[in-house]
């Protein structure tokens, strides 16, 4: 028996487990998981804990980096649209968009000139339309090749998420268009950075998928924890017995009452494990 038996810990990837912000700005290679985090996570798992990643990244954007992340539970992908077992290379649970998202994506891009999008599926394919500078920077960050299409109806299904890319002003216009068309109740719509607006099926969020994962691995709600830095992590933190956030998180997470630890670059997950080590 280990002291962390029955304890589940889920971490956002970008700017929580790994500090990727600088790499995106400078277009330099992504840094590895900080050694301090690796040591802490090995200790946590060696003593019975279950650790995984809960990321906005879809499968093709996370797989290139998965080998560098120690995990012993299925990971949450696409902001909660999928639960995926990396070792088995199989989905445990999915909550994908219906086919109407492709036509609606076309409408959104036509209504907001300058906006780009990426459409993710259930495999390693990614399709993009109207790629812009944000698309180029995002491709550098994810290493996911993207096939450009002139019409999203030319992209196949199923679709795990629609990622809208542009300036904050363009993203605001896109979100308002979705709401004005009466589609808001059908989707989870949340920013994952100031340049990215994520659209998934209603109920496909990190918090709901964390609860499903906890039930899957046998972790009680009071023994389930999450940490994240951005608005797409709010529901993850709501599902956490103690909501954790790195010191580099956005202001709204600070205001939500999250327990702050050190920055992602300094090894935020190690701080969390130290806190749990004292608790258990």
C-alpha positions in Angstrom: 0.0 0.0 0.0 1.3 3.5 -0.9 0.4 6.7 0.8 -1.1 8.0 -2.4 -3.3 5.0 -3.2 -6.6 6.2 -4.5 -5.3 9.8 -5.2 -5.6 11.2 -8.7 -3.7 14.3 -9.9 -4.4 15.9 -13.4 -2.3 18.7 -14.8 -2.7 21.0 -17.7 0.3 20.8 -20.1 1.1 24.2 -21.6 2.4 26.7 -19.0 1.5 24.4 -16.1 3.4 21.2 -16.4 5.8 22.7 -19.0 6.6 26.4 -19.6 5.8 26.7 -23.3 5.1 30.4 -23.4 8.6 31.5 -24.2 9.1 28.9 -26.9 5.9 30.1 -28.6 7.1 33.8 -28.5 10.6 33.1 -29.6 9.8 30.1 -31.9 12.5 28.1 -30.0 12.2 24.4 -29.2 9.8 23.5 -26.4 11.6 22.8 -23.1 11.3 19.4 -21.4 9.3 18.8 -18.3 11.3 20.4 -15.5 13.4 17.9 -13.6 11.9 19.0 -10.3 8.5 18.0 -11.7 9.8 14.6 -13.0 11.3 13.7 -9.6 8.1 14.7 -7.8 5.8 12.8 -10.1 7.9 9.7 -10.0 7.7 9.8 -6.2 3.9 10.4 -6.3 3.3 7.5 -8.7 5.8 5.2 -6.9 3.7 5.6 -3.8 0.4 4.7 -5.4 -0.7 8.0 -6.9 -2.3 8.2 -10.4 -1.1 11.1 -12.5 -2.2 12.3 -15.9 -2.3 15.3 -18.2 -5.5 17.3 -18.9 -4.8 19.4 -21.9 -6.5 21.4 -24.6 -4.3 19.7 -27.1 -5.8 17.1 -29.3 -4.2 13.8 -30.1 -1.8 14.9 -32.8 -0.7 17.9 -30.8 0.1 15.9 -27.6 1.5 12.6 -28.9 4.9 14.2 -30.0 5.5 15.1 -26.3 3.8 12.3 -24.5 7.0 10.2 -24.1 8.5 13.0 -22.0 5.6 13.0 -19.5 5.3 10.2 -16.9 1.7 9.2 -16.6 -0.1 6.1 -15.2 -3.7 7.1 -16.0 -5.5 7.9 -19.3 -5.0 11.5 -20.4 -7.7 14.2 -21.0 -7.4 15.7 -24.5 -9.1 18.4 -26.5 -10.3 20.3 -23.4 -12.3 17.3 -22.2 -13.6 16.0 -25.5 -11.6 12.8 -25.1 -10.1 10.4 -22.6 -7.2 8.6 -24.2 -5.0 5.8 -23.0 -1.5 6.5 -24.4 -0.1 3.1 -23.6 -3.0 1.2 -25.3 -3.3 3.9 -28.1 -7.1 3.8 -27.6 -9.9 6.2 -26.6 -11.6 5.4 -23.3 -14.3 8.0 -23.8 -15.2 10.6 -26.3 -17.6 13.6 -26.5 -17.1 14.8 -30.1 -18.8 17.6 -32.0 -21.6 16.7 -34.5 -21.1 17.1 -38.2 -22.8 20.5 -38.3 -19.6 22.1 -36.9 -18.0 22.0 -40.3 -20.7 24.2 -42.0 -20.9 26.4 -38.9 -17.2 26.8 -39.0 -17.4 28.0 -42.6 -20.0 30.5 -41.5 -17.9 31.8 -38.6 -14.9 32.3 -40.8 -16.9 34.1 -43.5 -18.4 36.4 -40.9 -15.1 37.3 -39.3 -12.5 38.2 -41.9 -8.9 37.5 -40.8 -10.0 34.6 -38.5 -8.4 31.2 -39.0 -9.3 27.8 -37.7 -8.0 24.3 -37.1 -10.3 21.3 -37.1 -9.2 18.2 -35.1 -10.5 14.7 -35.5 -10.1 11.3 -33.8 -6.8 10.5 -35.5 -3.6 12.3 -36.3 -5.1 14.5 -39.0 -5.5 18.2 -38.6 -7.2 20.5 -41.2 -6.9 24.3 -41.2 -8.7 27.0 -43.1 -7.6 30.6 -43.7 -4.3 30.1 -41.8 -2.8 33.2 -40.3 0.2 34.1 -38.2 -1.4 32.6 -35.1 -1.8 29.3 -37.0 1.9 29.3 -37.9 3.0 30.0 -34.3 0.6 27.3 -33.0 1.9 24.8 -35.5 5.4 25.4 -34.1 4.1 24.8 -30.6 2.3 21.6 -31.4 4.4 20.0 -34.1 1.1 18.9 -35.6 1.1 19.0 -39.5 -2.0 20.7 -40.9 -3.7 20.2 -44.2 -5.2 23.4 -45.6 -8.7 23.3 -47.0 -10.8 26.0 -48.7 -14.0 24.6 -47.2 -14.4 22.7 -43.9 -16.9 20.4 -45.6 -13.9 18.9 -47.4 -12.5 17.8 -44.0 -13.6 14.4 -42.7 -15.4 13.6 -39.5 -15.6 13.0 -36.7 -14.5 16.3 -35.2 -13.2 16.5 -31.7 -12.8 20.3 -31.5 -12.8 23.5 -33.6 -9.9 25.8 -32.7 -10.4 29.5 -33.8 -7.3 31.6 -34.1 -6.8 35.3 -34.3 -6.4 38.5 -32.3 -8.4 38.9 -29.1 -10.7 41.3 -31.0 -11.4 38.7 -33.7 -12.0 36.0 -31.1 -14.5 38.2 -29.4 -16.3 38.8 -32.7 -16.4 35.0 -33.4 -17.8 34.2 -30.0 -20.4 36.9 -30.3 -21.4 35.5 -33.8 -21.8 32.0 -32.3 -24.1 33.5 -29.5 -26.0 35.6 -32.0 -26.8 32.6 -34.1 -28.2 30.8 -31.1 -25.6 28.1 -31.0 -24.1 28.9 -27.6 -26.0 26.3 -25.8 -24.6 23.5 -27.9 -21.0 24.1 -27.2 -18.3 24.7 -24.6 -16.6 27.9 -25.7 -13.5 29.0 -23.9 -10.1 30.7 -24.5 -6.9 28.7 -23.9 -4.7 31.7 -24.7 -5.4 35.3 -25.8 -5.0 34.0 -29.4 -7.0 30.8 -29.3 -10.8 30.1 -28.8 -11.7 26.5 -28.3 -15.1 25.1 -29.3 -16.1 21.6 -28.1 -19.4 19.8 -27.6 -21.5 20.8 -24.7 -20.3 19.0 -21.6 -16.9 18.3 -23.2 -14.8 20.1 -20.7 -11.8 19.2 -18.5 -13.9 19.2 -15.3 -16.5 16.7 -16.4 -13.9 14.4 -17.9 -11.8 14.6 -14.7 -14.8 13.3 -12.8 -15.3 10.5 -15.3 -11.6 9.6 -15.1 -11.8 9.6 -11.3 -14.6 7.1 -11.4 -12.7 5.1 -14.0 -9.6 4.7 -11.8 -11.4 4.6 -8.4 -10.5 8.0 -7.0 -13.0 9.6 -4.7 -13.9 13.3 -5.3 -12.1 14.3 -2.1 -8.9 12.6 -3.5 -9.1 14.1 -7.0 -6.9 17.2 -7.8 -6.3 19.4 -10.8 -3.9 22.2 -11.7 -4.1 24.7 -14.6 -3.2 28.2 -15.7 -5.9 29.5 -18.1 -9.6 29.9 -18.5 -10.1 26.5 -20.1 -8.9 25.1 -16.8 -11.6 26.7 -14.6 -13.9 23.6 -14.8 -10.9 21.4 -14.1 -10.3 23.3 -10.9 -14.0 23.2 -10.0 -13.7 19.4 -10.0 -10.6 19.5 -7.8 -10.7 18.8 -4.0 -8.0 21.6 -3.8 -7.9 23.8 -7.0 -4.3 24.5 -7.8 -2.8 27.1 -10.2 0.8 28.1 -11.0 1.8 31.6 -10.2 1.8 32.5 -13.9 -1.9 31.8 -14.2 -4.4 34.3 -15.6 -6.1 36.7 -13.1 -9.5 35.1 -13.2 -8.0 31.9 -11.8 -6.4 33.9 -9.0 -9.7 35.5 -8.3 -11.4 32.1 -8.2 -9.7 31.2 -5.0 -7.2 28.7 -6.5 -4.3 27.8 -4.3 -1.2 29.2 -6.0 2.1 27.4 -6.2 5.3 28.4 -8.0 5.4 29.1 -11.7 5.5 26.5 -14.4 9.1 27.2 -15.1 10.0 26.7 -11.5 8.2 23.3 -11.2 4.6 23.9 -10.2 3.8 20.2 -10.0 6.5 19.6 -7.5 4.9 22.1 -5.2 1.6 20.3 -5.6 3.1 17.0 -4.7 4.8 18.5 -1.7 1.4 19.8 -0.5 -0.3 16.4 -1.1 2.7 14.7 0.7 1.9 16.7 3.8 -1.8 16.0 3.5 -1.5 12.2 3.1 
